């Protein structure tokens, strides 16, 4: 069950809007975070991770790593380190790449 009154993204937009409407800050200051590259970079990295999870690519990669390195703890750790290194070239955010392996 989801007990959020509003999604986090909607709450953030409403907060920015209220800062602007109540004259706490100007329009440029209230929405300047959306003009920066960082939120869009994280959004893109998140989309890549979601696509890998929804398409089953993350699961297939995990099974391939397990088949090649084995199922022992040290072997899985080695496989995770090597696959994270290789995913660095495809997924720009290391944290997002590691979240792609969660299933």
ROBATOR-729723 format. One record per residue: x, y, z of N, C-alpha, C, O in turn; residue number from 1. Coordinates in Angstrom, 2 decimals. Example, Ala and Ser with C-alpha at 12.3 -4.5 7.8 and 13.67 -1.06 7.14 Angstrom:
<atoms>
ATOM  13.19  -5.69  7.80  12.30  -4.50  7.80  13.20  -3.30  7.80  14.24  -3.32  8.46  1
ATOM  12.85  -2.25  7.08  13.67  -1.06  7.14  12.90  0.03  7.87  13.41  1.14  8.04  2
</atoms>
This chain:
<atoms>
ATOM  0.84  -1.19  0.00  0.00  0.00  0.00  0.88  1.24  0.00  1.98  1.25  0.55  1
ATOM  0.37  2.26  -0.61  1.10  3.50  -0.70  0.38  4.55  0.13  -0.76  4.90  -0.16  2
ATOM  1.05  5.05  1.16  0.43  5.99  2.07  0.83  7.43  1.82  0.57  8.30  2.66  3
ATOM  1.45  7.71  0.70  1.81  9.09  0.38  0.56  9.87  0.02  -0.30  9.38  -0.71  4
ATOM  0.45  11.08  0.52  -0.66  11.94  0.13  -0.47  12.39  -1.31  -1.42  12.38  -2.10  5
ATOM  0.73  12.80  -1.64  1.09  13.20  -2.99  2.45  12.60  -3.33  3.26  12.39  -2.43  6
ATOM  2.71  12.31  -4.58  4.05  11.84  -4.95  5.10  12.91  -4.64  4.80  14.11  -4.63  7
ATOM  6.31  12.48  -4.40  7.39  13.40  -4.03  7.63  14.46  -5.10  7.90  15.62  -4.77  8
ATOM  7.55  14.08  -6.37  7.80  15.03  -7.45  6.76  16.15  -7.44  7.10  17.32  -7.64  9
ATOM  5.50  15.80  -7.22  4.44  16.80  -7.19  4.63  17.74  -6.00  4.44  18.95  -6.11  10
ATOM  5.01  17.17  -4.87  5.26  17.99  -3.68  6.40  18.97  -3.93  6.32  20.12  -3.49  11
ATOM  7.44  18.55  -4.61  8.56  19.43  -4.91  8.16  20.58  -5.82  8.56  21.72  -5.61  12
ATOM  7.37  20.26  -6.85  6.91  21.31  -7.77  6.01  22.30  -7.04  6.11  23.51  -7.24  13
ATOM  5.12  21.79  -6.19  4.22  22.67  -5.42  5.03  23.57  -4.50  4.71  24.75  -4.34  14
ATOM  6.09  23.02  -3.89  6.94  23.83  -3.02  7.61  24.96  -3.78  7.63  26.10  -3.32  15
ATOM  8.14  24.66  -4.95  8.77  25.70  -5.77  7.74  26.75  -6.18  8.01  27.95  -6.14  16
ATOM  6.57  26.29  -6.57  5.51  27.20  -6.98  5.10  28.13  -5.83  4.93  29.33  -6.02  17
ATOM  4.94  27.55  -4.62  4.55  28.37  -3.48  5.63  29.39  -3.10  5.31  30.52  -2.74  18
ATOM  6.88  29.00  -3.18  7.96  29.97  -2.92  7.84  31.16  -3.86  8.05  32.30  -3.46  19
ATOM  7.51  30.88  -5.13  7.40  31.94  -6.12  6.13  32.78  -5.91  6.20  34.01  -5.93  20
ATOM  4.98  32.13  -5.72  3.70  32.83  -5.58  3.66  33.68  -4.31  3.11  34.78  -4.33  21
ATOM  4.23  33.18  -3.22  4.21  33.92  -1.96  5.34  34.94  -1.86  5.57  35.51  -0.79  22
ATOM  6.03  35.18  -2.95  7.13  36.15  -3.02  8.23  35.90  -2.01  8.84  36.84  -1.50  23
ATOM  8.48  34.64  -1.70  9.62  34.31  -0.85  10.90  34.52  -1.64  11.87  35.09  -1.14  24
ATOM  10.90  34.05  -2.88  12.01  34.26  -3.81  11.43  34.54  -5.19  10.24  34.34  -5.43  25
ATOM  12.26  35.00  -6.09  11.84  35.24  -7.46  11.68  33.95  -8.24  12.07  32.88  -7.79  26
ATOM  11.10  34.08  -9.42  10.86  32.91  -10.28  12.16  32.19  -10.62  12.24  30.97  -10.57  27
ATOM  13.19  32.98  -10.98  14.47  32.39  -11.38  15.08  31.58  -10.24  15.63  30.50  -10.47  28
ATOM  14.99  32.08  -9.02  15.55  31.37  -7.87  14.71  30.15  -7.50  15.26  29.11  -7.14  29
ATOM  13.40  30.28  -7.59  12.53  29.17  -7.19  12.68  27.96  -8.11  12.66  26.83  -7.64  30
ATOM  12.83  28.20  -9.39  12.90  27.09  -10.35  14.30  26.90  -10.93  14.45  26.25  -11.96  31
ATOM  15.31  27.47  -10.30  16.67  27.37  -10.85  17.21  25.94  -10.79  18.08  25.59  -11.59  32
ATOM  16.71  25.13  -9.88  17.18  23.76  -9.80  16.86  22.94  -11.03  17.55  21.97  -11.34  33
ATOM  15.80  23.33  -11.75  15.43  22.60  -12.96  16.27  23.02  -14.16  16.28  22.33  -15.18  34
ATOM  16.97  24.14  -14.05  17.83  24.60  -15.14  19.23  24.00  -15.03  20.01  24.08  -15.98  35
ATOM  19.54  23.41  -13.89  20.84  22.79  -13.68  20.90  21.44  -14.39  19.86  20.84  -14.66  36
ATOM  22.10  20.97  -14.69  22.25  19.69  -15.40  22.05  18.49  -14.49  21.67  17.42  -14.96  37
ATOM  22.30  18.65  -13.21  22.29  17.50  -12.30  20.94  16.79  -12.23  20.93  15.56  -12.35  38
ATOM  19.80  17.47  -12.04  18.54  16.72  -11.99  18.24  15.97  -13.28  17.70  14.86  -13.23  39
ATOM  18.57  16.55  -14.40  18.31  15.88  -15.67  19.25  14.69  -15.87  18.87  13.67  -16.45  40
ATOM  20.48  14.82  -15.39  21.43  13.71  -15.44  20.91  12.54  -14.61  20.92  11.40  -15.07  41
ATOM  20.46  12.82  -13.39  19.94  11.77  -12.53  18.65  11.18  -13.09  18.42  9.97  -12.98  42
ATOM  17.82  12.01  -13.69  16.59  11.53  -14.32  16.92  10.55  -15.46  16.30  9.50  -15.57  43
ATOM  17.88  10.92  -16.28  18.28  10.04  -17.38  18.88  8.74  -16.89  18.60  7.67  -17.43  44
ATOM  19.72  8.82  -15.86  20.31  7.61  -15.31  19.24  6.72  -14.69  19.30  5.50  -14.80  45
ATOM  18.26  7.34  -14.05  17.16  6.57  -13.48  16.34  5.88  -14.55  15.91  4.73  -14.38  46
ATOM  16.11  6.56  -15.68  15.38  5.95  -16.78  16.12  4.76  -17.36  15.52  3.74  -17.68  47
ATOM  17.43  4.88  -17.48  18.21  3.75  -18.00  18.11  2.56  -17.05  17.95  1.43  -17.50  48
ATOM  18.19  2.82  -15.75  18.05  1.74  -14.77  16.68  1.09  -14.80  16.56  -0.13  -14.71  49
ATOM  15.64  1.91  -14.93  14.27  1.36  -15.01  14.08  0.54  -16.28  13.41  -0.49  -16.26  50
ATOM  14.65  1.01  -17.38  14.53  0.26  -18.63  15.24  -1.08  -18.52  14.74  -2.09  -19.02  51
ATOM  16.41  -1.10  -17.88  17.14  -2.35  -17.72  16.36  -3.32  -16.83  16.37  -4.53  -17.07  52
ATOM  15.68  -2.80  -15.82  14.91  -3.66  -14.94  13.63  -4.15  -15.62  13.32  -5.33  -15.55  53
ATOM  12.90  -3.25  -16.27  11.63  -3.62  -16.92  11.83  -4.58  -18.09  11.02  -5.48  -18.31  54
ATOM  12.92  -4.40  -18.83  13.15  -5.26  -19.99  13.73  -6.61  -19.60  13.76  -7.53  -20.42  55
ATOM  14.17  -6.74  -18.36  14.77  -8.00  -17.93  16.26  -8.06  -18.18  16.90  -9.07  -17.89  56
ATOM  16.83  -6.99  -18.72  18.26  -6.97  -19.00  19.08  -7.13  -17.72  20.08  -7.85  -17.71  57
ATOM  18.67  -6.46  -16.65  19.40  -6.56  -15.39  19.40  -7.99  -14.86  20.43  -8.48  -14.40  58
ATOM  18.26  -8.65  -14.94  18.17  -10.04  -14.47  19.03  -10.97  -15.35  19.72  -11.86  -14.84  59
ATOM  18.98  -10.74  -16.65  19.79  -11.58  -17.55  21.27  -11.38  -17.30  22.04  -12.34  -17.30  60
ATOM  21.68  -10.13  -17.07  23.09  -9.87  -16.76  23.49  -10.52  -15.45  24.59  -11.06  -15.33  61
ATOM  22.61  -10.46  -14.46  22.92  -11.08  -13.17  23.08  -12.60  -13.31  23.99  -13.18  -12.74  62
ATOM  22.18  -13.23  -14.08  22.30  -14.67  -14.30  23.56  -15.02  -15.08  24.20  -16.04  -14.81  63
ATOM  23.91  -14.18  -16.05  25.12  -14.43  -16.83  26.36  -14.34  -15.94  27.27  -15.16  -16.05  64
ATOM  26.40  -13.34  -15.05  27.53  -13.19  -14.14  27.61  -14.40  -13.21  28.69  -14.94  -12.98  65
ATOM  26.46  -14.83  -12.68  26.45  -15.99  -11.78  26.90  -17.25  -12.51  27.59  -18.09  -11.92  66
ATOM  26.52  -17.40  -13.75  26.93  -18.58  -14.51  28.42  -18.58  -14.78  29.04  -19.64  -14.84  67
ATOM  29.01  -17.40  -14.95  30.42  -17.31  -15.29  31.34  -17.35  -14.07  32.43  -17.92  -14.15  68
ATOM  30.93  -16.76  -12.95  31.84  -16.69  -11.80  31.50  -17.67  -10.71  32.35  -17.95  -9.87  69
ATOM  30.30  -18.20  -10.68  29.91  -19.14  -9.64  28.99  -18.50  -8.62  28.66  -17.31  -8.70  70
ATOM  28.57  -19.33  -7.63  27.57  -18.86  -6.68  28.15  -18.61  -5.29  27.39  -18.27  -4.38  71
ATOM  29.45  -18.77  -5.08  30.04  -18.49  -3.77  30.08  -17.00  -3.48  30.03  -16.18  -4.40  72
ATOM  30.18  -16.66  -2.20  30.15  -15.25  -1.81  31.29  -14.47  -2.46  31.06  -13.41  -3.05  73
ATOM  32.51  -14.97  -2.35  33.65  -14.23  -2.91  33.57  -14.16  -4.44  33.96  -13.16  -5.04  74
ATOM  33.06  -15.21  -5.06  32.91  -15.21  -6.51  31.83  -14.21  -6.96  32.02  -13.50  -7.94  75
ATOM  30.70  -14.16  -6.22  29.66  -13.19  -6.55  30.15  -11.77  -6.34  29.80  -10.87  -7.11  76
ATOM  30.94  -11.56  -5.31  31.49  -10.23  -5.06  32.42  -9.83  -6.20  32.37  -8.69  -6.67  77
ATOM  33.25  -10.75  -6.65  34.12  -10.49  -7.79  33.29  -10.18  -9.04  33.60  -9.24  -9.77  78
ATOM  32.26  -10.97  -9.27  31.39  -10.73  -10.43  30.69  -9.39  -10.35  30.54  -8.72  -11.37  79
ATOM  30.27  -8.98  -9.15  29.61  -7.68  -8.98  30.59  -6.55  -9.25  30.23  -5.56  -9.89  80
ATOM  31.81  -6.68  -8.77  32.83  -5.65  -8.99  33.15  -5.52  -10.47  33.23  -4.42  -11.00  81
ATOM  33.34  -6.65  -11.14  33.67  -6.61  -12.56  32.51  -6.08  -13.40  32.72  -5.30  -14.33  82
ATOM  31.30  -6.51  -13.08  30.15  -6.03  -13.87  29.89  -4.55  -13.59  29.46  -3.83  -14.49  83
ATOM  30.13  -4.09  -12.37  29.98  -2.66  -12.08  30.99  -1.85  -12.87  30.68  -0.77  -13.37  84
ATOM  32.19  -2.37  -12.99  33.22  -1.71  -13.78  32.79  -1.62  -15.24  32.95  -0.57  -15.87  85
ATOM  32.25  -2.70  -15.78  31.82  -2.70  -17.18  30.58  -1.84  -17.39  30.44  -1.20  -18.44  86
ATOM  29.67  -1.81  -16.41  28.47  -0.99  -16.55  28.78  0.50  -16.46  27.96  1.33  -16.88  87
ATOM  29.93  0.86  -15.93  30.32  2.26  -15.85  30.36  2.90  -17.23  30.09  4.09  -17.37  88
ATOM  30.68  2.11  -18.24  30.75  2.63  -19.59  29.37  2.81  -20.22  29.23  3.55  -21.18  89
ATOM  28.34  2.12  -19.68  26.98  2.21  -20.22  26.08  3.11  -19.40  25.33  3.92  -19.96  90
ATOM  26.14  2.98  -18.07  25.28  3.75  -17.18  26.14  4.80  -16.50  27.10  4.45  -15.81  91
ATOM  25.83  6.09  -16.67  26.72  7.13  -16.17  26.78  7.25  -14.66  27.76  7.78  -14.14  92
ATOM  25.78  6.78  -13.92  25.78  6.93  -12.47  26.04  5.58  -11.82  25.29  4.63  -12.03  93
ATOM  27.09  5.50  -11.04  27.43  4.24  -10.37  26.36  3.79  -9.41  26.08  2.60  -9.29  94
ATOM  25.75  4.74  -8.72  24.70  4.36  -7.77  23.49  3.81  -8.50  22.85  2.87  -8.02  95
ATOM  23.16  4.36  -9.65  22.03  3.86  -10.41  22.34  2.50  -11.01  21.46  1.64  -11.09  96
ATOM  23.59  2.30  -11.42  23.97  1.00  -11.97  23.86  -0.08  -10.91  23.41  -1.19  -11.20  97
ATOM  24.25  0.23  -9.68  24.16  -0.78  -8.63  22.72  -1.04  -8.25  22.40  -2.15  -7.84  98
ATOM  21.83  -0.06  -8.37  20.42  -0.27  -8.08  19.75  -1.12  -9.16  18.70  -1.72  -8.91  99
ATOM  20.34  -1.19  -10.34  19.78  -2.02  -11.41  19.90  -3.49  -11.07  19.18  -4.30  -11.65  100
ATOM  20.77  -3.85  -10.16  21.00  -5.25  -9.80  20.11  -5.71  -8.66  20.24  -6.86  -8.23  101
ATOM  19.21  -4.88  -8.16  18.50  -5.20  -6.93  17.52  -6.37  -7.06  17.11  -6.91  -6.04  102
ATOM  17.13  -6.76  -8.24  16.17  -7.87  -8.39  16.85  -9.12  -8.74  16.21  -10.15  -8.91  103
</atoms>
